[in-house]
Amino acid sequence: AVLAQDSRLGDKQLVAYVVAERADAPPNAAELRRHVAEALPAYMVPVECVPVDELPRTPNGKLDRRALTGSGS
């Protein structure tokens, strides 16, 4: 999942939340960014890749964005 989040400077930046195929092999953030950059323009490449065990879901099965960002709003 990729979300646009506010940076410390107040502008938006893309952050990718990544679930590893194997629990013993966490994704390599630099490698992921390189791979994505081959297919997407620079402004669409996430500046950060955050490994997560699983993507959180709301009770109706949709991506729970608030749980990913840690924001309550």
Secondary structure by P-SEA (a helix, b strand, c coil): cbbbbbccccbbbbbbbbbbccccccccaaaaaaaaaacccccccccbbbbbcbbbbcccccccccccccccc
